[in-house]
Amino acid sequence: MRRWAQGHGGRVALTDRYVPIAEVRDLFADTRVVAAPYLAGSQSGVVHLAMTMARAVVASDAGELPRAVADGETGRIVPRADAAALADALDEVLGDPELARRWGEAGRRRVIEEFGWERVAERVEDALERERSSSGSR
């Protein structure tokens, strides 16, 4: 990632550290795409935050990330540990501001509709109701 970022003549900033909440807004304001090149893991708060802030996402196919990021709709999913595919996907988004805008807006809609608190509450209520129904029939 560092070599790839350095090869873009100062147009790409790499933030590979914990970002305190006070810095998040300004950091995302200057961002066209957020990369999540996980090798392992189940989910990413950074991915959902990026989508909430209408930013395109390039993520690896680790864990549930392909479920969060719709490939070709809200961002790009690449094979984990494939540096060339990651670089190509980032170049695709960086080279096309309109694509980044469309994917970012679609990501925001997706995260609100599918992963927002109302939807999570519905899923929890449904699961509890199914459990209650199956427990009552035993």
N, C-alpha and C positions, 0 to 999 in steps of 0.2 A: 504494500500500500504506500509506504513512504517513497519508494523509488517511482512508482506510478505518479504520485502527487507532485514530486519534484520535477517530473518531466513535462509539466504543464505551465512552465514559465510564470509561476506565482499566481496563476488563476485558480488554483485548487488549494484549499486549506484542509489539512488533516488534523482532526481533533480526536486523539486517541487516549483520552483521560476522562476521569469522572468530571462531569460538568455540574457545578452547584446550581440549584434551582434559580438563583438570582441571575445567572448568565444564560439560561436556556432561551429566553425570548429573543435576545439580541443575536445569539448564535444561529437560531433557526431563521431569523429575519434575513440573514445573509446567505442562506442555504438554498440551493436548487435541488439537491438530491442528498439523501442520507444513505450511507452504506452500512450494512449489518452483516459482515462476513464471518458469521459464527462457524466454528468447526463442530461444536456440539452445543446442546442446550434445548430447552423446550419452548420458550417464548421470550419476547423482548419488549420491555416497556419502551425502549427507544423507538422501535418500529411503530408502535401505536401512537406514541407522542408525535413522531414525524408525520404520520398520516393525519392526526388530529390537526396539526398545523399546516396541512395541505402541501406536504413535501413529498415528492416522488421517493421511492425506496428501492434500493438494490440490495437484496438479501440472499444469503445462501439457503440451500434446501435443508437446513438443520431443523429438527423438531417440528414445531407447528408454524414456523415462519411461512411456508408455502400456503398455509390456510389463511394467514393474515394478509399477505401480499398476493394479490391476483396478478399473475404473470401476464404482462402485456396490457394490463388494465390500470393497475395502481402502481406498478413498478416492474421490476424484473427479478426473477428467481434464477440463481446460478448454482451450479454444483459446488458443494463445499470443497475448500482447498484448491479450487481451480482459479488461480490468479489471473490467467489470460481471459477467462470468461467474465470474471469480475471487472477487469479493466475495460473489456469491450462494452459491457453493460453500462458502466459509468460514463464512458466516452459517448455512448448512444444518447444518454440523457443530457449530459453536459453540452453536447453539440446541437441540441434541439430544445430551445427554451419553451416552445409551444407544447412539445411532448411532455416536458417536465411539469408544465402548468396543468395540462389535462390529467396526467397521472396523479398529481398532487390533489387536485379537486376531487377526482374519483376516489382517492384514498380517504379523504376527509369524509365523504358521503358514506363510504363503506364502514369506516371505524365507528361513525355515529349510529348507523343503521344496524350493524351486526355486533358491535362490541361495546356500545354505550351502556350506561347503567340500567336504562329501562329494559333493554334486550337481555342483559345479564340477569336482572331480577325475574323476567319472564321465564328464562331457562331454569333458574333455581326453583321458582314456584312450580313449574312443570315437573321437574325431577322430584320435588317433595310430594307432589300430588300422586305421581306414579308410585312412589315408595309407600305412601299411605294406603293407596288402593291395593297394592300387592300384599301389604302386611295384613290388611283387613280380611283378605280372602284366605289366609292360611289358617 
